[in-house]
Amino acid sequence: MHMYEMMRHFADSWVLLALTGVFVGVILYAFRPGSRPLQDDAAGVIFRHEDAPAKGGRKP
């Protein structure tokens, strides 16, 4: 049982700290100043071919 308690303590402290650091890193990466053009491009993907007819759809 000693190994379980040691691993539980490790997971409760250091792994939690590491995952918090990863979370903060992802947030900072997403909101960095240079990512604005990529986010705008990703937001407009669904409208890219809006004027083209749908392929394989029903014909009126």
QUIZI-V214958 format. One record per residue. RES is the residue in one small letter. PHI is phi as a letter, one per 30 degrees, with the letter a starting at -180 (NA if undefined). Layout:
res-><RES | RES>
phi-><PHI | PHI>
This chain:
res-><m | h | m | y | e | m | m | r | h | f | a | d | s | w | v | l | l | a | l | t | g | v | f | v | g | v | i | l | y | a | f | r | p | g | s | r | p | l | q | d | d | a | a | g | v | i | f | r | h | e | d | a | p | a | k | g | g | r | k | p>
phi-><NA | d | d | d | d | d | d | d | d | d | d | d | c | d | d | d | d | d | d | d | d | d | d | d | d | d | d | d | d | d | c | d | d | d | c | d | d | d | d | d | d | d | d | c | d | d | c | d | c | d | d | d | d | d | c | i | d | d | c | d>
